[in-house]
Every structure is written in structure tokens, then in C-alpha cells.
Amino acid sequence: MSPADQLARKRFFIIGAVRLAGAVTIALAVAITYGRIDGVPGEVGYGLLALGVIEMVVLPQLLVGRWKSPPPQE
């Protein structure tokens, strides 16, 4: 496997891990919002929900844009 392939594979798994972390954050936020976790105010759940959506939708797109290969020069 070439170094470029290894780098692409690493980046692919990082983007997947970021999306998975966002999904876990959203699940935790929903549990807090519905009162399934005692001692944590519901407002914290709403904040985590917003953070999870950003982490799951926006952050991977920023990473893709940053890591995108430049167009080939002719």
C-alpha cells in the first residue's frame, strides 16, 4: 500500500469516527432531554444536541474540504 493510500485510509477513518462521535453525542443529548439521566438539567441536553449536529454534519464537511486533493496541473 502506497503512502498516499495509507493517508487516504487514515483520513477516511477519522471522518467516520467524527460522525460516530456526533451520533453518540446526539443520543446522549436525547437521553438527557427526556430525563433518562438524573441530575442533569434538560438545557444541557439541548446544548449537546446542537453540538452533536454540528459534529455530525458540519465538521466532516470541513475536514473533507481541508483534505481535498488539489486539481491536477496540466
C-alpha atoms as an extended CHARMM CRD file, in Angstrom:
* protein
*
        74  EXT
         1         1  MET       CA              0.0000000000        0.0000000000        0.0000000000  PROA      1               0.0000000000
         2         2  SER       CA              1.4230000000        3.3510000000       -1.0130000000  PROA      2               0.0000000000
         3         3  PRO       CA              1.8120000000        6.2440000000        1.4460000000  PROA      3               0.0000000000
         4         4  ALA       CA             -0.9650000000        8.1350000000       -0.3540000000  PROA      4               0.0000000000
         5         5  ASP       CA             -3.3170000000        5.1770000000        0.1260000000  PROA      5               0.0000000000
         6         6  GLN       CA             -2.4130000000        4.9470000000        3.8130000000  PROA      6               0.0000000000
         7         7  LEU       CA             -3.0880000000        8.6580000000        4.2700000000  PROA      7               0.0000000000
         8         8  ALA       CA             -6.4500000000        8.3900000000        2.4870000000  PROA      8               0.0000000000
         9         9  ARG       CA             -7.4060000000        5.3920000000        4.6260000000  PROA      9               0.0000000000
        10        10  LYS       CA             -6.4660000000        7.2330000000        7.8350000000  PROA      10              0.0000000000
        11        11  ARG       CA             -8.4820000000       10.2880000000        6.8220000000  PROA      11              0.0000000000
        12        12  PHE       CA            -11.4840000000        8.1310000000        5.9060000000  PROA      12              0.0000000000
        13        13  PHE       CA            -11.4840000000        6.5060000000        9.3440000000  PROA      13              0.0000000000
        14        14  ILE       CA            -11.0680000000        9.8800000000       11.0940000000  PROA      14              0.0000000000
        15        15  ILE       CA            -14.1120000000       11.2670000000        9.2750000000  PROA      15              0.0000000000
        16        16  GLY       CA            -16.0960000000        8.1610000000       10.2120000000  PROA      16              0.0000000000
        17        17  ALA       CA            -15.0150000000        8.4540000000       13.8450000000  PROA      17              0.0000000000
        18        18  VAL       CA            -16.0830000000       12.1160000000       13.9410000000  PROA      18              0.0000000000
        19        19  ARG       CA            -19.5180000000       11.1940000000       12.5660000000  PROA      19              0.0000000000
        20        20  LEU       CA            -19.8580000000        8.3470000000       15.0740000000  PROA      20              0.0000000000
        21        21  ALA       CA            -18.9000000000       10.6610000000       17.9470000000  PROA      21              0.0000000000
        22        22  GLY       CA            -21.5720000000       13.0940000000       16.7440000000  PROA      22              0.0000000000
        23        23  ALA       CA            -24.1850000000       10.3310000000       16.7400000000  PROA      23              0.0000000000
        24        24  VAL       CA            -23.2050000000        9.2900000000       20.2750000000  PROA      24              0.0000000000
        25        25  THR       CA            -23.4120000000       12.9180000000       21.4070000000  PROA      25              0.0000000000
        26        26  ILE       CA            -26.8930000000       13.2290000000       19.9010000000  PROA      26              0.0000000000
        27        27  ALA       CA            -28.0270000000       10.0160000000       21.6100000000  PROA      27              0.0000000000
        28        28  LEU       CA            -26.7120000000       11.2990000000       24.9530000000  PROA      28              0.0000000000
        29        29  ALA       CA            -28.4480000000       14.6330000000       24.3870000000  PROA      29              0.0000000000
        30        30  VAL       CA            -31.7740000000       12.9310000000       23.6870000000  PROA      30              0.0000000000
        31        31  ALA       CA            -31.4250000000       10.8280000000       26.8470000000  PROA      31              0.0000000000
        32        32  ILE       CA            -30.7100000000       13.9430000000       28.9050000000  PROA      32              0.0000000000
        33        33  THR       CA            -33.5520000000       15.9040000000       27.2980000000  PROA      33              0.0000000000
        34        34  TYR       CA            -36.1060000000       13.1730000000       28.0400000000  PROA      34              0.0000000000
        35        35  GLY       CA            -34.9380000000       12.9310000000       31.6460000000  PROA      35              0.0000000000
        36        36  ARG       CA            -33.4060000000        9.4460000000       31.4170000000  PROA      36              0.0000000000
        37        37  ILE       CA            -30.2290000000       10.6690000000       33.1200000000  PROA      37              0.0000000000
        38        38  ASP       CA            -30.9030000000       12.0380000000       36.5970000000  PROA      38              0.0000000000
        39        39  GLY       CA            -29.2430000000       15.1480000000       37.9320000000  PROA      39              0.0000000000
        40        40  VAL       CA            -28.5890000000       16.7980000000       34.5620000000  PROA      40              0.0000000000
        41        41  PRO       CA            -30.7870000000       19.7350000000       33.5270000000  PROA      41              0.0000000000
        42        42  GLY       CA            -32.6690000000       19.4660000000       30.2440000000  PROA      42              0.0000000000
        43        43  GLU       CA            -30.9920000000       22.6020000000       28.9240000000  PROA      43              0.0000000000
        44        44  VAL       CA            -27.6890000000       20.7400000000       28.8550000000  PROA      44              0.0000000000
        45        45  GLY       CA            -29.3390000000       18.1880000000       26.5760000000  PROA      45              0.0000000000
        46        46  TYR       CA            -30.3440000000       20.8920000000       24.1050000000  PROA      46              0.0000000000
        47        47  GLY       CA            -26.8050000000       22.2540000000       24.0620000000  PROA      47              0.0000000000
        48        48  LEU       CA            -25.3800000000       18.7910000000       23.4820000000  PROA      48              0.0000000000
        49        49  LEU       CA            -27.9110000000       18.2260000000       20.7220000000  PROA      49              0.0000000000
        50        50  ALA       CA            -26.7220000000       21.3250000000       18.8720000000  PROA      50              0.0000000000
        51        51  LEU       CA            -23.0960000000       20.3080000000       19.3990000000  PROA      51              0.0000000000
        52        52  GLY       CA            -23.8010000000       16.7830000000       18.1580000000  PROA      52              0.0000000000
        53        53  VAL       CA            -25.4940000000       18.0100000000       14.9860000000  PROA      53              0.0000000000
        54        54  ILE       CA            -22.5470000000       20.2850000000       14.2490000000  PROA      54              0.0000000000
        55        55  GLU       CA            -20.1380000000       17.4480000000       14.9680000000  PROA      55              0.0000000000
        56        56  MET       CA            -22.0310000000       15.0100000000       12.7580000000  PROA      56              0.0000000000
        57        57  VAL       CA            -22.9130000000       17.2410000000        9.8040000000  PROA      57              0.0000000000
        58        58  VAL       CA            -20.6240000000       20.2690000000        9.6310000000  PROA      58              0.0000000000
        59        59  LEU       CA            -17.2690000000       19.0460000000       10.9450000000  PROA      59              0.0000000000
        60        60  PRO       CA            -16.8570000000       16.1400000000        8.4690000000  PROA      60              0.0000000000
        61        61  GLN       CA            -17.5440000000       18.5140000000        5.5800000000  PROA      61              0.0000000000
        62        62  LEU       CA            -14.8920000000       20.9060000000        6.8730000000  PROA      62              0.0000000000
        63        63  LEU       CA            -12.3950000000       18.0540000000        7.0940000000  PROA      63              0.0000000000
        64        64  VAL       CA            -13.2040000000       16.8870000000        3.5610000000  PROA      64              0.0000000000
        65        65  GLY       CA            -12.7180000000       20.4120000000        2.2300000000  PROA      65              0.0000000000
        66        66  ARG       CA             -9.4280000000       20.8010000000        4.0550000000  PROA      66              0.0000000000
        67        67  TRP       CA             -8.0650000000       17.4250000000        2.9550000000  PROA      67              0.0000000000
        68        68  LYS       CA             -9.3340000000       17.5260000000       -0.6170000000  PROA      68              0.0000000000
        69        69  SER       CA             -6.6390000000       16.8670000000       -3.1840000000  PROA      69              0.0000000000
        70        70  PRO       CA             -5.7260000000       19.7900000000       -5.4070000000  PROA      70              0.0000000000
        71        71  PRO       CA             -6.7820000000       19.5120000000       -9.0360000000  PROA      71              0.0000000000
        72        72  PRO       CA             -4.0810000000       18.0550000000      -11.2860000000  PROA      72              0.0000000000
        73        73  GLN       CA             -1.8920000000       20.6140000000      -13.0650000000  PROA      73              0.0000000000
        74        74  GLU       CA             -1.6990000000       20.3400000000      -16.8290000000  PROA      74              0.0000000000
